[in-house]
Amino acid sequence: MTNITDLGVAAIRDGVAAGQFSAVEVAEAFNANVAAAQSALNAFIVATPEKAIEAAKAVDAARSAGQALGPMAGVPIGMKDLFATEGVQTTAASRMLECFVPHYESTVSRKLWEAGAGMLGKLNLDQFAMGSSNESSYFGNVISPWQRRGSNAQLTPGGSSGGSSAAIAARLAPAATGTDTGGSIRQPAAYTGTVGIKPTYGRCSRWGVVAYASSLDQAGSMARDVTDCSIMLEAMAGFDPKDSTSLDLAVPAWTASLSGDLKGKKVGIPREYRVDGMPAEVDAIWEQGIAWAKDAGAEVVEVSLPHTKYALAAYYIIAPAEASSNLARYDGVRYGLRDLPDGAGLQDMYAATRAAGFGDEVKRRILIGTYVLSAGFYDAYYTQAQKVRTLISQDFAKAFEQVDVLLTPTAPSAAFALGENVDDPLSMYLNDVFTVPASLAGLPAMSVPAGLDAQGLPLGLQIIGRPLDEQGVLNAGLAIEARAGFTAKPEKWW
């Protein structure tokens, strides 16, 4: 029999429903993998094997009683440690929230538990989701299970959802939640040979999710194939009256409507994404993706997104500005860390708490955000960035008058070594060059693994769709996935 931990969401759910194995057997197998890999990969901040077993027993009991099972029944998943989980530590990978144990459940996690999923644990990430390499976590770096051929150098699993991508690639979980502000689902997926989708802004509730940049943050699903991502996203999505940005729309039956046939569809290729210095291998895999789209029946059309070159600059004004506002609540008064030096006054406590509770990258973004929102600079920076954001959204709208989806690389390179860019924030920010524009426009976008580079590391292709057209994105992703035939997985060394 196939190793249970090599199975994905659909195979596990269907196998449990058919009685091929029990949900408890599945949970025990993944719990064992989590424990065995933790010291080497550091993918989890806290493991919750008892939660996985508890949910599995409930599914097995329901099946025995002949009750209907949910769409995620028997599937144990990893939960990114930005989602509040009742009774379980929720840290945002920070010292500030190291001891925070919520008395409530985020809407997304609650929906997943109601669908029959169980929790393997809380996944590591860049602190407060600020980072592209998972090197800013207070709980230490996440190590990618992938290695370059002939090298044992530790590689980044991407960020900020690096714990999620590493866990899926290493077979510690069949799927995981992620959040995407500027590419934090798609870039880690590309680096680890997994699939990740960021839906349209507002599709998934942000209630109970630790905020980074409120107008950009969006939860999404990560798994090993497009179908599994679709199943999980259906379970996660939906209107939430507790979230003012939640879209009051029914969740479509994306999985039932999946089709890799792109006949009659037009796939756009943005000319501005052919950036200077792009590695030849990334360009080659993009050209291969174009050929696969044509093979699936699509017509390929070159389009222009003229304001793309301003996207990163606008993003790194808007996101830090919102972060400086959102993180102002961590002051040592209401919850989280409190650093109160002897004889300190209120202002001293604020300063000491924030100095001790935030890491360097978080402080950097708070400083940037506070600066661009300050008197005298608000109009010069923040207002201008918001105007650029509008122009970028208009570029996409014009492109979608000609095409159904866009196809681009996900990241400008394969995974890099930990420590390689840590002292160069600008180089680190450039990792998001292909993912940020879709985030600024609030569009659905996903990454699908397309092949390996010369060093044996995964490369991903990104599909971007119209607002609310997750179906078109998933279908195009399925077409690419079928033709790429990506079955590579990291050789186990941990």
C-alpha positions in Angstrom: 0.0 0.0 0.0 1.1 3.6 -0.7 2.6 5.3 2.4 -0.3 7.3 3.9 1.8 10.4 4.2 2.4 10.4 0.4 -1.3 10.9 -0.1 -3.0 14.3 -0.6 -6.3 15.8 0.6 -8.6 14.1 -1.9 -7.0 10.7 -1.6 -7.1 10.8 2.2 -10.6 12.0 2.4 -11.9 9.4 -0.1 -9.8 6.7 1.5 -11.2 7.4 4.9 -14.8 7.5 3.5 -14.3 4.2 1.8 -12.8 2.5 4.8 -9.5 1.9 3.2 -7.9 3.2 6.4 -9.1 5.1 9.4 -8.7 8.8 10.1 -6.8 7.9 13.3 -4.3 5.9 11.2 -3.8 9.0 9.0 -3.3 11.3 12.0 -0.9 9.0 13.6 1.2 8.7 10.5 1.5 12.5 10.0 2.0 13.1 13.7 5.0 10.7 13.5 6.5 12.6 10.5 6.1 16.0 12.3 7.9 14.7 15.4 10.7 13.1 13.3 11.4 16.2 11.3 11.0 19.0 13.8 14.6 19.3 14.9 15.9 19.4 11.4 13.3 21.6 9.6 11.7 23.6 12.4 8.5 23.9 10.4 6.2 23.9 13.5 6.2 26.3 16.4 4.0 24.0 18.4 2.8 20.5 17.5 -0.7 19.5 18.5 -0.8 15.7 18.0 -3.7 15.4 20.4 -5.8 17.8 18.3 -5.2 15.7 15.2 -6.2 12.5 17.0 -9.3 14.1 18.6 -10.6 15.3 15.2 -9.8 11.9 13.6 -11.7 10.0 16.2 -14.7 12.2 15.6 -14.5 11.5 11.9 -14.2 7.7 12.4 -17.1 7.7 14.8 -19.3 9.6 12.3 -18.4 7.2 9.6 -19.2 4.2 11.8 -22.6 5.8 12.6 -23.3 6.3 8.9 -23.3 10.1 9.1 -22.4 12.3 6.2 -18.7 13.4 6.3 -17.4 16.8 5.5 -15.2 17.7 2.5 -12.0 17.6 4.6 -13.0 14.7 6.8 -10.0 12.8 8.1 -7.4 15.2 6.6 -4.9 16.5 9.2 -3.5 19.9 8.2 -0.9 22.5 9.4 -2.2 25.9 10.6 0.0 28.9 9.9 0.6 30.5 13.3 -1.2 33.7 12.3 -4.6 32.1 12.7 -6.1 32.3 16.2 -6.8 28.8 17.5 -8.8 28.5 20.7 -6.7 27.2 23.6 -3.6 26.8 21.5 -0.6 29.3 21.5 -0.8 31.8 18.6 2.4 33.8 18.3 2.8 35.2 14.8 6.3 33.9 15.2 7.1 36.8 17.6 8.3 37.3 21.1 5.6 39.8 21.5 2.9 37.1 21.3 4.9 34.2 22.6 2.5 33.5 25.5 -0.7 34.5 23.7 -3.4 31.7 24.0 -6.6 32.9 22.3 -10.0 32.2 23.8 -11.6 32.2 20.3 -11.2 30.5 16.9 -10.5 32.3 13.7 -13.2 32.0 11.1 -11.0 30.2 8.6 -9.8 27.6 11.1 -13.3 27.1 12.5 -14.6 26.4 8.9 -11.8 23.8 8.4 -12.6 22.0 11.6 -16.3 22.0 10.8 -15.3 20.4 7.4 -13.7 17.5 9.2 -10.0 18.6 9.2 -7.7 18.1 12.2 -4.8 20.2 13.4 -1.3 18.8 13.4 0.1 22.0 14.9 0.9 25.7 14.4 3.4 26.4 11.5 6.4 28.7 11.7 6.6 31.8 9.5 8.3 35.1 9.2 7.6 37.3 12.2 4.2 39.0 11.8 4.3 37.6 8.2 7.0 40.2 7.3 9.6 38.5 5.2 10.3 36.4 2.1 12.7 33.8 3.5 11.4 32.7 6.9 14.5 34.1 8.6 12.8 36.6 10.8 10.9 34.2 13.1 11.6 34.5 16.8 11.5 30.7 16.9 14.3 30.2 14.4 14.6 29.7 10.7 12.5 27.2 8.8 14.8 24.9 6.7 13.6 23.8 3.3 13.5 20.0 2.8 15.0 20.7 -0.6 18.8 20.8 -1.2 20.9 21.7 -4.2 22.5 18.8 -6.0 25.9 18.0 -4.3 25.4 20.5 -1.5 24.0 20.4 2.0 23.6 24.2 2.3 20.4 25.1 4.1 17.9 26.7 1.8 14.9 29.0 2.4 11.4 27.5 2.0 10.2 31.0 1.1 8.2 33.4 3.2 6.2 34.3 5.0 4.4 30.9 4.7 7.6 29.0 4.8 6.6 26.6 7.6 3.5 25.7 5.5 5.4 25.1 2.3 8.2 23.1 4.0 5.7 20.9 5.9 3.8 20.0 2.7 7.0 19.3 0.7 8.5 17.2 3.4 5.2 15.1 3.8 4.6 16.4 7.3 1.1 17.6 6.3 -1.0 17.0 3.2 -2.1 20.6 3.2 -1.8 23.8 5.2 -3.2 27.3 5.5 -1.2 30.3 4.3 -1.7 34.0 4.2 -0.6 36.2 1.2 0.1 39.9 1.5 2.5 40.4 -1.3 3.2 36.8 -2.4 3.6 34.9 0.9 1.6 31.9 -0.4 2.8 31.8 -4.0 6.5 32.4 -3.6 7.0 29.6 -0.9 5.0 27.3 -3.1 7.3 28.0 -6.0 10.4 27.4 -3.9 9.2 24.0 -2.6 7.5 22.4 -5.5 4.0 22.8 -4.0 0.8 24.5 -5.0 -0.6 27.6 -3.4 -3.5 29.9 -4.2 -4.4 33.4 -3.0 -8.1 34.0 -3.7 -9.7 37.3 -4.5 -9.3 39.7 -1.6 -12.3 39.2 0.6 -13.0 35.6 -0.3 -11.7 34.3 3.0 -12.4 36.0 6.3 -9.6 37.8 8.0 -11.3 37.6 11.4 -9.0 36.0 13.9 -5.9 36.4 11.7 -3.1 38.5 13.1 -3.0 41.5 10.9 0.0 42.8 8.8 -1.5 45.0 6.1 -5.3 44.9 6.2 -6.0 46.0 2.6 -3.7 43.3 1.3 -3.8 40.3 3.7 -5.7 37.3 2.4 -5.8 33.7 3.6 -5.4 30.8 1.1 -4.7 27.1 0.7 -1.5 25.3 0.1 -1.2 21.6 -0.9 0.6 19.3 -3.3 -1.7 19.7 -6.3 -4.4 21.9 -7.7 -7.3 19.7 -6.8 -6.3 19.5 -3.2 -5.9 23.3 -3.1 -9.4 23.7 -4.5 -11.0 21.4 -2.0 -9.4 23.2 0.9 -10.2 26.6 -0.4 -13.9 25.7 -0.8 -13.9 24.7 2.9 -12.1 27.9 4.0 -13.9 30.6 1.9 -17.2 32.3 2.6 -18.9 35.4 3.9 -18.2 36.4 7.5 -20.2 39.2 9.1 -17.4 39.7 11.6 -15.1 40.9 8.8 -16.0 44.2 7.2 -13.9 43.3 4.1 -15.5 39.9 3.6 -17.4 39.4 0.3 -21.1 38.5 0.7 -21.0 35.9 -2.0 -21.7 32.2 -2.2 -18.7 30.0 -2.6 -18.7 28.4 -6.0 -18.3 24.6 -6.5 -14.7 25.1 -7.8 -13.6 21.4 -7.4 -16.6 20.0 -9.2 -16.0 22.4 -12.1 -12.3 21.8 -12.5 -11.2 21.3 -16.1 -7.8 21.5 -17.7 -9.3 22.1 -21.2 -8.5 25.7 -22.1 -10.1 25.7 -25.6 -11.6 29.1 -26.3 -9.6 30.7 -23.5 -6.9 33.4 -24.0 -3.8 33.4 -21.9 -2.0 36.7 -21.5 1.8 37.1 -21.3 2.7 40.5 -19.7 5.8 41.9 -21.5 6.8 43.9 -18.4 7.5 40.7 -16.5 10.5 40.0 -18.7 12.8 41.8 -16.2 16.5 42.4 -16.7 18.7 39.8 -15.2 16.1 37.1 -15.2 17.9 33.7 -15.1 17.7 31.8 -18.3 16.1 28.8 -16.6 13.2 30.9 -15.3 12.7 32.3 -18.8 12.9 28.8 -20.3 10.3 27.4 -17.9 8.0 30.4 -18.7 8.3 29.6 -22.4 7.5 26.0 -21.6 4.4 27.1 -19.7 3.3 29.1 -22.8 3.7 26.0 -24.9 1.7 24.0 -22.4 -1.1 26.6 -22.5 -1.3 26.3 -26.2 -1.3 22.5 -26.0 -4.3 22.8 -23.7 -6.2 24.8 -26.4 -5.6 28.3 -25.3 -4.7 31.3 -27.5 -1.6 33.1 -26.2 -1.7 36.9 -26.4 1.0 39.4 -25.3 -0.4 42.1 -23.1 1.0 45.2 -21.4 0.9 46.1 -17.7 2.8 49.4 -18.0 2.8 50.4 -14.3 4.2 47.1 -13.1 7.6 48.7 -12.6 6.2 50.8 -9.8 4.5 48.0 -8.0 7.2 47.0 -5.6 7.8 50.6 -4.6 4.1 51.2 -4.0 3.8 48.0 -2.1 6.7 48.7 0.3 5.0 52.0 1.1 1.5 50.8 1.5 2.2 47.6 3.4 4.5 49.1 6.0 2.1 52.0 6.5 -0.7 49.7 7.4 1.7 47.5 9.5 2.7 50.6 11.5 -0.9 51.2 12.3 -1.9 47.5 13.0 1.1 46.9 15.2 0.6 50.0 17.3 -1.8 47.8 19.5 1.2 45.9 20.9 2.2 48.3 23.6 2.5 46.2 26.7 -0.8 47.4 28.1 -3.6 45.1 26.8 -2.1 41.8 25.9 1.2 40.2 24.8 4.6 40.9 26.1 5.1 43.6 28.8 8.6 44.8 29.5 8.5 47.1 32.6 11.9 48.2 33.8 12.3 49.2 37.4 11.1 52.8 37.9 9.8 53.0 34.3 6.9 55.3 33.3 4.3 54.6 30.7 6.4 55.8 27.7 9.4 53.8 29.0 7.2 50.7 29.1 6.0 51.3 25.5 9.5 51.7 24.3 11.0 48.7 26.2 8.1 46.4 25.2 8.3 47.2 21.5 12.1 47.0 21.5 12.1 43.6 23.1 9.0 42.2 21.4 9.7 43.0 17.7 12.5 41.7 15.5 14.7 43.7 13.2 12.6 43.3 10.1 9.3 44.2 11.9 11.0 47.3 13.3 12.3 48.3 9.9 8.8 48.1 8.4 7.2 50.0 11.3 9.8 52.7 10.9 9.2 52.9 7.1 5.4 52.9 7.7 5.5 55.6 10.4 7.7 57.8 8.2 5.5 57.6 5.1 2.4 58.4 7.2 4.0 61.3 9.0 3.1 65.0 8.5 4.9 66.3 5.5 5.4 62.9 3.9 1.9 61.5 3.7 1.1 63.1 0.4 4.6 62.7 -1.0 4.7 58.9 -0.4 1.5 57.2 0.9 -1.0 59.2 -1.3 1.2 58.7 -4.4 1.5 55.0 -3.7 -2.2 54.6 -3.5 -2.6 56.4 -6.8 -0.1 53.9 -8.3 -2.1 51.1 -6.8 -5.1 52.3 -8.7 -3.2 52.5 -12.0 -1.9 49.0 -11.5 -5.5 47.8 -10.9 -6.6 49.6 -14.1 -3.7 47.9 -16.0 -5.1 44.5 -15.0 -8.6 45.5 -15.9 -7.6 46.5 -19.4 -5.6 43.3 -19.9 -8.6 41.2 -18.8 -10.6 42.8 -21.6 -8.3 40.9 -24.0 -7.5 37.7 -22.0 -9.0 35.3 -19.5 -5.9 34.7 -17.3 -2.2 35.8 -17.2 0.8 33.5 -17.0 4.1 34.6 -15.5 6.9 33.1 -13.5 6.2 33.1 -9.7 9.6 34.1 -8.5 12.7 35.5 -10.2 14.9 32.6 -9.1 14.8 29.2 -7.4 15.3 29.1 -3.6 18.4 30.7 -2.2 20.5 29.8 0.7 19.6 31.0 4.2 21.8 34.0 5.1 22.4 34.9 1.4 20.2 38.0 1.4 19.6 38.6 5.1 21.8 41.7 5.2 20.4 43.2 2.0 16.7 44.0 2.5 16.3 45.4 -1.0 17.5 42.2 -2.6 15.1 40.3 -0.3 12.2 42.5 -1.4 12.9 41.8 -5.1 11.8 38.2 -4.5 8.2 39.5 -4.6 8.6 41.3 -7.9 6.2 39.0 -9.8 3.7 38.4 -7.0 3.1 41.9 -5.6 1.1 43.4 -8.5 -1.7 40.9 -8.2 -1.8 41.5 -4.4 -2.1 45.3 -4.9 -5.1 44.7 -7.3 -6.7 42.1 -5.0 -6.7 39.4 -7.7 -6.8 35.6 -7.4 -3.4 34.1 -8.2 -1.7 30.8 -7.7 1.6 29.1 -8.2 2.0 25.6 -9.8 5.3 23.7 -9.9 6.6 23.5 -13.4 10.0 21.9 -13.3 13.5 21.8 -11.7 16.5 24.0 -12.4 20.0 22.7 -13.1 20.7 22.4 -9.3 17.6 20.2 -8.8 15.4 22.9 -7.2 11.7 23.6 -8.1 10.6 26.5 -10.3 7.0 27.7 -10.3 4.6 29.3 -12.8 2.0 31.9 -11.6 -1.5 32.2 -13.0 -3.4 35.4 -12.3 -7.1 35.8 -12.9 -9.9 38.3 -13.0 -11.6 39.3 -9.7 -13.7 36.4 -8.4 -12.5 34.1 -11.2 -10.8 31.5 -9.0 -12.3 28.9 -11.3 -10.4 30.2 -14.3 -7.2 30.3 -12.3 -7.6 26.8 -11.0 -8.5 25.4 -14.4 -5.4 27.0 -16.0 -3.3 25.7 -13.1 -4.7 22.2 -13.7 -3.8 22.4 -17.4 -0.2 23.4 -16.5 0.0 20.8 -13.8 -1.1 18.0 -16.1 1.4 18.9 -18.7 4.3 19.6 -16.3 3.9 16.2 -14.7 5.8 17.4 -11.7 6.4 14.5 -9.4 9.8 15.5 -7.9 10.1 15.6 -4.1 13.0 16.3 -1.8 15.3 13.4 -1.0 14.9 12.7 2.7 18.0 13.8 4.6 16.4 14.9 7.9 
